[in-house]
């Protein structure tokens, strides 16, 4: 096989559409452009979003400013001061927090923040902990364990 013998596969090439060459071609008379009007003329350019003089939708809608991060994770916040209701040495999981009414559901991850003090040794399991919360729990003799978001939903 030589370079001049190479051809495209059968069906890869289509004949060019010959517009405006009579009724028999299927693209005669108005050549597929309909009757009259701006889009039937030569050299037409209608900018994107043009709606025939009507106030376009892009101008009718209110302008939205700013940026919304689609990967942001929203946490349910639990402060240390609200953990005083648990017994000494208790294992506090998101399911326990739900039973105590400190979180709304188990689908949203839980973050423990260090506001207030904890006077008991608690064994906490949550999705995230602030540094101050970790320090205060460790100082009280408790432990901290981070769990993934799916584990919280399966505990219940």
Secondary structure, 3 states (H helix, E strand, C coil): CCHHHCCCCCCCCCCCCCCCCCHHHCCCCCCCCCCCCHHHCCCCCCCCCCCCCCCCHHHHCCCCCCCCCCCCCCCEEEEHHHHHHCCCCCEECHHHHHHCCCCCCCCCCEEEECCCCCCCCCEEEECEECHHHHHHHHHCCCEEEECCHHHHHHHC
